[in-house]
Amino acid sequence: MNPGEYPVAFMKSVNTVQHPGEPILIPSHAGTNELDYEGELVVVIGKSCKDVSRERAFDFVAGYACGNDVSARDWQLKKGGTQWCRGKSFDSFAPIGPCLVTPDEITNPNALRIQTTVNGRVMQDGNTADMIRDVPALIEFLSQSTTLLPGTLIFTGTPHGVGMAQTPPLWLKPGDEVSVTIERIGTLTNPVV
């Protein structure tokens, strides 16, 4: 696979952030039938930064958490000529947690096992070493001409095994429970309602 010269970037609105244990809300009025999970390592920026080199990138990291980049695939890929931000920015579509682990506890964020389960069934099982671009590269790219403010959350990408890649696709439905576990961080679990 050719990853391209630049990372694919999109924004999630602040209203997407959801607490551990709190529900992922299916946006019934938006007409989505293709709700998907994406377990990801989340990098939390601790100090304002702009035009940061990869060599200095870790100087600006407050810590790491588990994240779920919940996505309405029908909005992301089909409706309105593709709506990446819309399909990923409904309320509750960015659960993070269960805690913030500081960089002194995780010196290499690109060497962590990551696993996502839906109703206890393992759907994603990978390692952050397999990321297309490592954490310093992402910080370097995103800080080019854009100031990353303290509290900025960088979702770093997901391993294979998302719901839309299953045969047939596995879309989240009310009553499901999604857990994202990352080595040395813990487990983030959210019900779907």
N, CA, C and O of each residue as an XYZ file, in Angstrom:
772
protein
N       0.837     -1.186      0.000
C       0.000      0.000      0.000
C       0.876      1.241      0.000
O       1.822      1.339      0.781
N       0.565      2.182     -0.867
C       1.281      3.443     -0.905
C       0.553      4.436     -0.013
O      -0.580      4.810     -0.317
N       1.172      4.876      1.084
C       0.476      5.764      2.013
C       0.363      7.198      1.516
O      -0.332      8.001      2.138
N       1.022      7.542      0.419
C       0.970      8.917     -0.069
C       2.019      9.776      0.614
O       2.622      9.391      1.616
N       2.210     10.936      0.043
C       3.250     11.831      0.554
C       2.875     12.469      1.885
O       3.741     12.726      2.721
N       1.572     12.727      2.080
C       1.107     13.419      3.281
C       0.079     12.569      4.027
O      -0.643     11.785      3.411
N       0.014     12.721      5.341
C      -1.038     12.033      6.092
C      -2.417     12.576      5.702
O      -2.549     13.748      5.349
N      -3.429     11.728      5.766
C      -4.808     12.191      5.608
C      -5.221     12.778      6.947
O      -5.125     12.110      7.976
N      -5.679     14.018      6.941
C      -6.057     14.686      8.187
C      -7.494     15.173      8.096
O      -7.956     15.574      7.027
N      -8.188     15.138      9.205
C      -9.541     15.674      9.314
C      -9.719     16.129     10.746
O      -8.924     15.772     11.616
N     -10.748     16.909     11.000
C     -10.991     17.424     12.343
C     -12.274     16.834     12.904
O     -13.241     16.586     12.185
N     -12.250     16.620     14.206
C     -13.450     16.239     14.932
C     -13.788     17.425     15.843
O     -12.896     18.005     16.463
N     -15.054     17.779     15.923
C     -15.479     18.890     16.771
C     -15.319     18.547     18.250
O     -15.268     17.372     18.612
N     -15.240     19.560     19.099
C     -15.066     19.324     20.535
C     -16.254     18.589     21.147
O     -16.106     17.918     22.169
N     -17.441     18.710     20.525
C     -18.626     18.026     21.040
C     -18.542     16.507     20.918
O     -19.383     15.797     21.470
N     -17.535     16.000     20.202
C     -17.413     14.557     20.008
C     -16.813     13.846     21.215
O     -17.013     12.643     21.384
N     -16.083     14.570     22.053
C     -15.383     13.940     23.180
C     -16.393     13.300     24.129
O     -17.388     13.912     24.515
N     -16.106     12.045     24.494
C     -16.998     11.307     25.395
C     -16.167     10.627     26.489
O     -15.051     10.169     26.244
N     -16.724     10.573     27.682
C     -16.067      9.970     28.837
C     -16.036      8.449     28.739
O     -16.861      7.856     28.043
N     -15.085      7.809     29.435
C     -15.111      6.355     29.554
C     -16.428      5.918     30.211
O     -16.895      6.542     31.164
N     -17.008      4.855     29.693
C     -18.239      4.322     30.269
C     -19.505      5.006     29.812
O     -20.595      4.461     29.985
N     -19.390      6.188     29.231
C     -20.569      6.911     28.759
C     -20.910      6.449     27.346
O     -20.044      5.936     26.637
N     -22.178      6.629     26.927
C     -22.607      6.026     25.665
C     -22.130      6.733     24.406
O     -21.976      7.954     24.363
N     -21.904      5.918     23.387
C     -21.770      6.402     22.021
C     -23.204      6.526     21.513
O     -23.945      5.544     21.490
N     -23.589      7.723     21.111
C     -24.972      7.981     20.723
C     -25.143      7.850     19.219
O     -24.470      8.541     18.454
N     -26.040      6.967     18.790
C     -26.333      6.843     17.370
C     -27.191      8.052     16.972
O     -28.264      8.256     17.538
N     -26.733      8.845     16.012
C     -27.469     10.060     15.639
C     -28.686      9.734     14.774
O     -28.610      9.760     13.546
N     -29.807      9.426     15.426
C     -30.994      8.946     14.715
C     -31.542      9.967     13.721
O     -32.018      9.582     12.653
N     -31.487     11.237     14.040
C     -32.038     12.251     13.139
C     -31.134     12.493     11.930
O     -31.585     13.064     10.936
N     -29.887     12.079     11.992
C     -28.962     12.280     10.873
C     -29.059     11.151      9.857
O     -28.468     11.235      8.780
N     -29.793     10.104     10.185
C     -30.014      9.025      9.241
C     -28.782      8.191      8.935
O     -28.501      7.915      7.769
N     -28.041      7.784      9.964
C     -26.897      6.910      9.725
C     -27.251      5.470     10.062
O     -27.869      5.190     11.089
N     -26.853      4.573      9.189
C     -27.057      3.147      9.411
C     -25.738      2.390      9.392
O     -25.727      1.162      9.474
N     -24.634      3.108      9.283
C     -23.324      2.474      9.134
C     -22.342      3.041     10.163
O     -21.375      3.719      9.815
N     -22.611      2.748     11.428
C     -21.790      3.254     12.524
C     -20.632      2.295     12.777
O     -20.839      1.096     12.962
N     -19.412      2.830     12.784
C     -18.203      2.008     12.864
C     -17.314      2.453     14.024
O     -17.441      3.565     14.537
N     -16.424      1.568     14.419
C     -15.445      1.786     15.487
C     -14.059      1.885     14.853
O     -13.816      1.337     13.778
N     -13.159      2.586     15.531
C     -11.747      2.630     15.153
C     -10.933      2.846     16.419
O     -10.815      3.978     16.888
N     -10.366      1.778     16.983
C      -9.505      1.923     18.150
C      -8.210      2.605     17.754
O      -7.577      2.231     16.767
N      -7.815      3.616     18.533
C      -6.617      4.382     18.191
C      -5.874      4.866     19.437
O      -6.466      5.085     20.493
N      -4.569      5.025     19.279
C      -3.763      5.731     20.269
C      -4.041      7.224     20.109
O      -4.035      7.746     18.994
N      -4.284      7.907     21.224
C      -4.507      9.350     21.207
C      -3.322     10.036     21.877
O      -2.927      9.685     22.989
N      -2.765     11.022     21.174
C      -1.691     11.856     21.710
C      -2.320     13.155     22.183
O      -3.065     13.791     21.438
N      -2.029     13.555     23.411
C      -2.558     14.798     23.961
C      -1.421     15.816     24.004
O      -0.383     15.576     24.621
N      -1.627     16.945     23.349
C      -0.629     18.011     23.321
C      -0.674     18.767     24.646
O      -1.753     19.088     25.145
N       0.492     19.049     25.213
C       0.561     19.705     26.518
C       0.974     21.162     26.489
O       0.651     21.922     27.402
N       1.693     21.558     25.435
C       2.149     22.949     25.300
C       1.909     23.398     23.863
O       2.015     22.606     22.927
N       1.582     24.687     23.700
C       1.392     25.217     22.353
C       2.625     24.964     21.506
O       3.757     25.115     21.967
N       2.391     24.578     20.262
C       3.527     24.334     19.384
C       3.152     24.626     17.941
O       2.006     24.446     17.530
N       4.139     25.079     17.186
C       3.966     25.366     15.767
C       5.295     25.123     15.078
O       6.352     25.464     15.609
N       5.238     24.527     13.887
C       6.445     24.236     13.104
C       7.468     23.438     13.915
O       8.651     23.778     13.953
N       7.003     22.393     14.547
C       7.856     21.562     15.401
C       8.570     20.512     14.545
O       7.955     19.882     13.685
N       9.847     20.335     14.784
C      10.588     19.268     14.100
C      10.280     17.942     14.781
O       9.902     17.913     15.953
N      10.440     16.848     14.050
C      10.195     15.531     14.652
C      11.134     15.286     15.827
O      10.778     14.567     16.761
N      12.327     15.872     15.795
C      13.293     15.695     16.883
C      12.803     16.329     18.182
O      13.197     15.888     19.261
N      11.952     17.353     18.102
C      11.459     18.042     19.306
C      10.003     17.694     19.619
O       9.443     18.206     20.589
N       9.394     16.845     18.826
C       7.952     16.586     18.942
C       7.534     16.131     20.338
O       6.519     16.591     20.860
N       8.302     15.239     20.942
C       7.920     14.708     22.260
C       7.968     15.775     23.358
O       7.384     15.579     24.424
N       8.651     16.894     23.120
C       8.706     17.984     24.104
C       7.330     18.603     24.334
O       7.120     19.298     25.328
N       6.402     18.358     23.431
C       5.099     19.012     23.493
C       3.959     18.050     23.843
O       2.788     18.427     23.798
N       4.303     16.824     24.188
C       3.292     15.807     24.501
C       3.011     15.784     26.001
O       3.925     15.646     26.815
N       1.728     15.922     26.355
C       1.315     15.802     27.764
C       1.127     14.347     28.147
O       1.372     13.959     29.289
N       0.686     13.537     27.180
C       0.471     12.129     27.486
C      -0.309     11.425     26.409
O      -0.527     11.951     25.317
N      -0.734     10.189     26.753
C      -1.385      9.293     25.800
C      -2.626      8.681     26.433
O      -2.696      8.500     27.649
N      -3.610      8.364     25.583
C      -4.838      7.722     26.038
C      -5.337      6.785     24.934
O      -4.852      6.811     23.803
N      -6.311      5.968     25.294
C      -7.026      5.163     24.299
C      -8.105      6.047     23.688
O      -8.659      6.922     24.353
N      -8.393      5.810     22.422
C      -9.465      6.550     21.762
C     -10.245      5.663     20.815
O      -9.755      4.634     20.349
N     -11.469      6.082     20.541
C     -12.309      5.393     19.565
C     -12.794      6.456     18.588
O     -13.626      7.292     18.938
N     -12.278      6.425     17.369
C     -12.671      7.363     16.318
C     -13.949      6.832     15.670
O     -13.927      6.286     14.567
N     -15.058      7.005     16.381
C     -16.344      6.515     15.895
C     -16.684      7.253     14.599
O     -16.503      8.466     14.498
N     -17.176      6.505     13.613
C     -17.414      7.075     12.290
C     -18.741      6.594     11.717
O     -19.039      5.400     11.721
N     -19.536      7.552     11.221
C     -20.742      7.219     10.456
C     -20.281      7.084      9.010
O     -20.170      8.077      8.291
N     -20.015      5.851      8.590
C     -19.399      5.625      7.279
C     -20.271      6.107      6.127
O     -19.744      6.551      5.107
N     -21.593      6.031      6.267
C     -22.437      6.517      5.185
C     -22.249      8.021      4.981
O     -22.231      8.490      3.843
N     -22.111      8.782      6.070
C     -21.833     10.216      5.944
C     -20.400     10.463      5.495
O     -20.151     11.343      4.671
N     -19.475      9.709      6.021
C     -18.065      9.921      5.684
C     -17.790      9.658      4.201
O     -17.025     10.389      3.572
N     -18.408      8.628      3.650
C     -18.008      8.165      2.320
C     -19.063      8.317      1.223
O     -18.723      8.239      0.043
N     -20.328      8.532      1.576
C     -21.375      8.505      0.547
C     -22.190      9.790      0.451
O     -22.403     10.301     -0.649
N     -22.640     10.309      1.563
C     -23.589     11.420      1.536
C     -22.879     12.757      1.256
O     -21.825     13.047      1.822
N     -23.466     13.536      0.396
C     -22.940     14.873      0.126
C     -21.578     14.881     -0.534
O     -20.816     15.831     -0.351
N     -21.245     13.843     -1.302
C     -19.953     13.826     -1.982
C     -18.793     13.585     -1.044
O     -17.687     14.060     -1.302
N     -19.002     12.896     -0.017
C     -18.112     12.561      1.106
C     -18.061     13.703      2.111
O     -17.851     14.864      1.760
N     -18.252     13.347      3.328
C     -18.310     14.300      4.439
C     -17.474     13.763      5.596
O     -18.029     13.355      6.616
N     -16.143     13.755      5.455
C     -15.283     13.188      6.489
C     -15.520     13.842      7.840
O     -15.716     13.149      8.838
N     -15.504     15.163      7.884
C     -15.683     15.836      9.181
C     -17.077     15.592      9.741
O     -17.226     15.333     10.935
N     -18.084     15.671      8.909
C     -19.457     15.434      9.360
C     -19.623     14.004      9.873
O     -20.205     13.784     10.935
N     -19.113     13.040      9.118
C     -19.269     11.642      9.488
C     -18.521     11.239     10.741
O     -18.772     10.170     11.299
N     -17.601     12.085     11.192
C     -16.807     11.768     12.368
C     -17.043     12.753     13.518
O     -16.374     12.670     14.548
N     -17.985     13.681     13.350
C     -18.145     14.745     14.348
C     -19.506     14.824     15.014
O     -19.873     15.870     15.550
N     -20.262     13.732     14.990
C     -21.501     13.735     15.756
C     -21.173     13.655     17.249
O     -20.103     13.186     17.637
N     -22.105     14.115     18.071
C     -21.920     14.070     19.523
C     -21.502     12.669     19.962
O     -22.073     11.674     19.515
N     -20.522     12.602     20.824
C     -20.036     11.373     21.482
C     -19.152     10.503     20.597
O     -18.842      9.376     20.985
N     -18.732     10.974     19.426
C     -17.970     10.152     18.480
C     -16.463     10.132     18.741
O     -15.698      9.699     17.880
N     -16.029     10.592     19.911
C     -14.600     10.514     20.256
C     -14.413     10.135     21.724
O     -13.886     10.928     22.505
N     -14.838      8.935     22.104
C     -14.545      8.495     23.463
C     -13.022      8.432     23.673
O     -12.287      7.948     22.812
N     -12.569      8.923     24.818
C     -11.148      8.824     25.169
C     -11.012      8.440     26.635
O     -11.905      8.690     27.445
N      -9.880      7.828     26.959
C      -9.619      7.432     28.344
C      -8.855      6.115     28.369
O      -8.216      5.798     27.366
N      -8.873      5.354     29.400
C      -9.546      5.629     30.664
C      -8.768      6.594     31.548
O      -9.229      6.997     32.616
N      -7.556      6.961     31.070
C      -6.687      7.843     31.838
C      -5.712      8.499     30.872
O      -5.690      8.176     29.685
N      -4.913      9.414     31.383
C      -3.829     10.029     30.629
C      -2.526      9.498     31.196
O      -2.226      9.686     32.375
N      -1.754      8.833     30.348
C      -0.466      8.287     30.780
C       0.627      9.212     30.269
O       0.697      9.500     29.075
N       1.480      9.677     31.174
C       2.482     10.681     30.827
C       3.674     10.065     30.072
O       3.934      8.867     30.179
N       4.391     10.905     29.309
C       5.493     10.409     28.480
C       6.613      9.701     29.254
O       7.315      8.868     28.681
N       6.791     10.013     30.532
C       7.831      9.317     31.297
C       7.455      7.849     31.520
O       8.326      7.024     31.794
N       6.153      7.517     31.404
C       5.691      6.141     31.545
C       5.695      5.388     30.221
O       5.771      4.160     30.194
N       5.611      6.140     29.119
C       5.626      5.532     27.782
C       6.663      6.290     26.958
O       6.361      7.329     26.371
N       7.855      5.776     26.920
C       8.922      6.469     26.192
C       8.856      6.228     24.693
O       9.381      7.029     23.919
N       8.215      5.131     24.261
C       8.048      4.865     22.838
C       6.579      4.534     22.557
O       6.160      3.389     22.726
N       5.790      5.537     22.126
C       4.375      5.277     21.853
C       4.158      4.439     20.602
O       3.032      4.027     20.322
N       5.206      4.186     19.859
C       5.085      3.380     18.647
C       5.577      1.960     18.865
O       6.222      1.372     17.997
N       5.264      1.411     20.044
C       5.598      0.021     20.362
C       4.587     -0.542     21.358
O       4.957     -1.207     22.326
N       3.301     -0.266     21.108
C       2.244     -0.668     22.039
C       1.203     -1.537     21.338
O       0.748     -1.211     20.242
N       0.834     -2.635     21.973
C      -0.242     -3.471     21.427
C      -1.562     -2.730     21.598
O      -1.814     -2.124     22.640
N      -2.400     -2.782     20.568
C      -3.711     -2.142     20.590
C      -4.750     -3.145     20.108
O      -4.556     -3.836     19.107
N      -5.859     -3.209     20.843
C      -6.887     -4.195     20.537
C      -8.264     -3.557     20.735
O      -8.493     -2.829     21.701
N      -9.172     -3.843     19.806
C     -10.552     -3.374     19.920
C     -11.471     -4.587     19.932
O     -11.337     -5.495     19.111
N     -12.406     -4.586     20.875
C     -13.410     -5.646     20.921
C     -14.804     -5.034     20.801
O     -15.051     -3.920     21.263
N     -15.702     -5.781     20.176
C     -17.113     -5.417     20.130
C     -17.863     -6.579     20.752
O     -17.832     -7.698     20.239
N     -18.538     -6.307     21.860
C     -19.266     -7.336     22.614
C     -18.352     -8.505     22.981
O     -18.764     -9.665     22.951
N     -17.106     -8.181     23.325
C     -16.137     -9.192     23.749
C     -15.412     -9.893     22.622
O     -14.471    -10.646     22.875
N     -15.819     -9.670     21.391
C     -15.178    -10.313     20.231
C     -14.044     -9.425     19.714
O     -14.260     -8.248     19.425
N     -12.844     -9.980     19.597
C     -11.699     -9.201     19.115
C     -11.887     -8.887     17.638
O     -12.001     -9.787     16.805
N     -11.918     -7.588     17.327
C     -12.092     -7.136     15.946
C     -10.798     -6.526     15.397
O     -10.505     -6.653     14.208
N     -10.043     -5.878     16.246
C      -8.776     -5.278     15.845
C      -7.703     -5.747     16.812
O      -7.914     -5.744     18.024
N      -6.564     -6.145     16.290
C      -5.455     -6.601     17.126
C      -4.172     -6.230     16.395
O      -3.770     -6.906     15.449
N      -3.540     -5.163     16.834
C      -2.355     -4.667     16.146
C      -1.352     -4.088     17.103
O      -1.380     -4.354     18.305
N      -0.462     -3.287     16.550
C       0.582     -2.646     17.335
C       0.820     -1.262     16.756
O       0.783     -1.078     15.539
N       1.061     -0.299     17.614
C       1.308      1.058     17.131
C       2.604      1.139     16.322
O       2.844      2.139     15.645
N       3.434      0.109     16.382
C       4.627      0.052     15.529
C       4.246     -0.044     14.058
O       5.056      0.267     13.184
N       3.004     -0.478     13.778
C       2.542     -0.632     12.406
C       1.904      0.629     11.833
O       1.420      0.617     10.701
N       1.897      1.722     12.608
C       1.300      2.957     12.119
C       2.014      3.412     10.847
O       3.228      3.254     10.718
N       1.255      3.975      9.914
C       1.845      4.472      8.671
C       2.873      5.554      8.973
O       3.942      5.591      8.363
N       2.550      6.431      9.913
C       3.480      7.478     10.348
C       3.545      7.466     11.866
O       2.520      7.338     12.536
N       4.741      7.597     12.405
C       4.891      7.556     13.857
C       4.453      8.879     14.487
O       4.162      9.849     13.788
N       4.414      8.896     15.819
C       3.927     10.068     16.552
C       4.732     11.327     16.223
O       4.121     12.362     15.956
N       6.069     11.297     16.226
C       6.797     12.524     15.878
C       6.468     13.049     14.479
O       6.378     14.261     14.282
N       6.289     12.163     13.521
C       5.955     12.594     12.159
C       4.586     13.272     12.120
O       4.403     14.261     11.410
N       3.629     12.748     12.878
C       2.297     13.348     12.904
C       2.329     14.738     13.531
O       1.707     15.667     13.014
N       3.049     14.885     14.641
C       3.148     16.198     15.290
C       3.853     17.184     14.370
O       3.421     18.330     14.244
N       4.924     16.755     13.733
C       5.645     17.624     12.807
C       4.706     18.096     11.689
O       4.640     19.289     11.396
N       3.985     17.161     11.071
C       3.093     17.504      9.962
C       1.960     18.426     10.406
O       1.717     19.456      9.777
N       1.267     18.063     11.485
C       0.104     18.841     11.918
C       0.484     20.222     12.430
O      -0.332     21.141     12.355
N       1.691     20.397     12.946
C       2.101     21.700     13.479
C       2.654     22.626     12.401
O       2.975     23.779     12.690
N       2.770     22.150     11.181
C       3.240     23.014     10.099
C       2.189     24.082      9.826
O       1.089     23.776      9.366
N       2.522     25.308     10.105
C       1.641     26.452      9.849
C       0.329     26.412     10.615
O      -0.554     27.227     10.345
N       0.172     25.496     11.558
C      -1.016     25.439     12.408
C      -0.554     25.272     13.846
O       0.201     24.351     14.157
N      -1.002     26.156     14.717
C      -0.634     26.049     16.118
C      -1.474     24.961     16.781
O      -2.703     25.000     16.742
N      -0.793     23.989     17.389
C      -1.479     22.972     18.183
C      -1.540     23.483     19.609
O      -0.502     23.706     20.232
N      -2.728     23.668     20.130
C      -2.922     24.229     21.462
C      -2.920     23.143     22.527
O      -3.190     21.982     22.221
N      -2.619     23.501     23.776
C      -2.703     22.514     24.855
C      -4.095     21.892     24.898
O      -5.105     22.591     24.825
N      -4.128     20.583     25.015
C      -5.389     19.861     25.017
C      -5.774     19.326     23.656
O      -6.740     18.571     23.547
N      -5.045     19.696     22.613
C      -5.317     19.131     21.291
C      -5.156     17.624     21.350
O      -4.179     17.119     21.901
N      -6.118     16.906     20.781
C      -6.083     15.449     20.742
C      -5.739     15.015     19.327
O      -6.397     15.426     18.371
N      -4.719     14.191     19.189
C      -4.348     13.656     17.885
C      -4.655     12.163     17.892
O      -3.976     11.381     18.558
N      -5.685     11.777     17.144
C      -5.992     10.366     16.938
C      -5.038      9.885     15.837
O      -4.990     10.476     14.759
N      -4.290      8.830     16.101
C      -3.125      8.505     15.277
C      -3.352      7.478     14.180
O      -2.413      7.145     13.457
N      -4.565      6.969     14.034
C      -4.844      5.968     13.005
C      -5.184      4.628     13.628
O      -4.834      4.355     14.777
N      -5.863      3.804     12.866
C      -6.414      2.568     13.403
C      -5.831      1.336     12.723
O      -5.495      1.390     11.540
N      -5.707      0.234     13.444
C      -5.269     -1.019     12.808
C      -6.361     -1.588     11.898
O      -7.496     -1.111     11.892
N      -5.996     -2.610     11.135
C      -6.987     -3.299     10.294
C      -8.054     -3.929     11.184
O      -7.826     -4.180     12.367
N      -9.211     -4.178     10.599
C     -10.280     -4.858     11.331
C     -11.486     -3.999     11.643
O     -12.343     -4.412     12.423
N     -11.580     -2.795     11.046
C     -12.755     -1.955     11.308
C     -14.004     -2.650     10.769
O     -13.909     -3.571      9.957
N     -15.158     -2.210     11.218
C     -16.415     -2.850     10.865
C     -16.724     -2.850      9.387
O     -17.254     -3.832      8.866
N     -16.399     -1.747      8.686
C     -16.740     -1.699      7.264
C     -15.901     -2.662      6.436
O     -16.260     -2.966      5.298
N     -14.785     -3.151      6.986
C     -13.917     -4.083      6.257
C     -14.309     -5.540      6.478
O     -13.727     -6.436      5.866
N     -15.290     -5.787      7.344
C     -15.734     -7.151      7.603
C     -16.659     -7.623      6.475
O     -17.251     -6.804      5.774
N     -16.779     -8.926      6.305
C     -17.693     -9.493      5.310
C     -18.718    -10.374      6.015
O     -18.358    -11.460      6.469
N     -19.978     -9.956      6.127
C     -20.497     -8.641      5.743
C     -20.038     -7.583      6.743
O     -19.517     -7.926      7.804
N     -20.226     -6.288      6.417
C     -19.815     -5.234      7.352
C     -20.473     -5.403      8.716
O     -21.618     -5.842      8.816
N     -19.740     -5.052      9.752
C     -20.258     -5.108     11.123
C     -20.506     -3.680     11.599
O     -19.580     -2.986     12.018
N     -21.747     -3.254     11.531
C     -22.090     -1.912     11.982
C     -22.536     -1.963     13.445
O     -23.209     -2.907     13.860
N     -22.160     -0.950     14.219
C     -22.567     -0.878     15.621
C     -24.062     -0.613     15.705
O     -24.638      0.084     14.869
N     -24.681     -1.192     16.745
C     -26.118     -1.042     16.951
C     -26.387     -0.848     18.448
O     -25.520     -1.137     19.272
N     -27.580     -0.363     18.804
C     -27.906     -0.186     20.217
C     -27.703     -1.486     20.987
O     -28.082     -2.562     20.524
N     -27.101     -1.372     22.166
C     -26.832     -2.527     23.009
C     -25.427     -3.066     22.879
O     -24.987     -3.848     23.722
N     -24.699     -2.659     21.822
C     -23.308     -3.097     21.668
C     -22.415     -2.423     22.696
O     -22.760     -1.382     23.256
N     -21.272     -3.030     22.932
C     -20.259     -2.460     23.819
C     -18.910     -2.547     23.111
O     -18.506     -3.615     22.651
N     -18.224     -1.415     23.030
C     -16.936     -1.342     22.347
C     -15.849     -1.045     23.379
O     -15.977     -0.132     24.193
N     -14.771     -1.842     23.325
C     -13.630     -1.622     24.217
C     -12.353     -1.490     23.396
O     -12.103     -2.276     22.482
N     -11.555     -0.491     23.733
C     -10.243     -0.283     23.122
C      -9.217     -0.435     24.230
O      -9.257      0.278     25.233
N      -8.296     -1.371     24.040
C      -7.252     -1.626     25.029
C      -5.901     -1.329     24.395
O      -5.592     -1.818     23.308
N      -5.102     -0.525     25.082
C      -3.746     -0.253     24.640
C      -2.801     -0.587     25.786
O      -2.974     -0.146     26.923
N      -1.800     -1.382     25.439
C      -0.767     -1.787     26.391
C      -0.225     -0.566     27.136
O       0.074      0.460     26.525
N      -0.101     -0.685     28.448
C       0.462      0.330     29.341
C      -0.446      1.533     29.567
O      -0.092      2.456     30.300
N      -1.635      1.519     28.926
C      -2.592      2.602     29.156
C      -3.826      2.077     29.861
O      -4.223      2.614     30.895
N      -4.446      1.026     29.314
C      -5.645      0.471     29.927
C      -6.709      0.207     28.894
O      -6.426      0.067     27.704
N      -7.970      0.140     29.377
C      -9.097     -0.188     28.510
C     -10.164      0.900     28.598
O     -10.581      1.301     29.685
N     -10.587      1.359     27.445
C     -11.668      2.320     27.303
C     -12.900      1.554     26.831
O     -12.858      0.915     25.779
N     -13.986      1.606     27.582
C     -15.197      0.886     27.210
C     -16.378      1.838     27.166
O     -16.578      2.651     28.068
N     -17.170      1.718     26.081
C     -18.368      2.549     25.914
C     -19.502      1.720     25.338
O     -19.292      0.960     24.392
N     -20.722      1.855     25.901
C     -21.890      1.210     25.297
C     -22.387      2.036     24.111
O     -22.047      3.212     23.979
N     -23.177      1.425     23.266
C     -23.783      2.105     22.117
C     -25.281      2.207     22.391
O     -25.929      1.207     22.701
N     -25.828      3.418     22.277
C     -27.274      3.618     22.487
C     -27.836      4.465     21.371
O     -29.033      4.751     21.356
